Amino acid sequence: MDAVFKALADASRRQLLDRLHVENGQTLGELCTGLDMTRQAVTKHLAILEGANLVVARRRGREKLHYVNPVPINEIAERWIGKYERHRLKALGELKRALEGSDE
């Protein structure tokens, strides 16, 4: 999970993930288009994203296509966000029951 947090900490990497979310399966050249980064910088960011398993690359002939892998982000949501959300939902449920019970 540390690699995922490290990868997500950088705005450029988040931008690459956002671009892949909009259009999955892009080549390096397509990802570089319109970015204020060198091709080498994009390659380094993609390597970090791949190392964190946030991006998966697949070969199609001579092209290397990049795809978002949402599983690590979902694991973070379940581990770090979900457990805090459960407490709030439980508190809201108890409040609802208490308020509904006071009307009787």
ABEGO torsion letter per residue (X at the ends): XAAAAAAAABAAAAAAAAAAAABBGBBAAAAABGBBBBAAAAAAAAAAAAAAGABBBBBBEABBBBBBBAAAAAAAAAAAAAAAAAAAAAAAAAAAAAAAAAAX
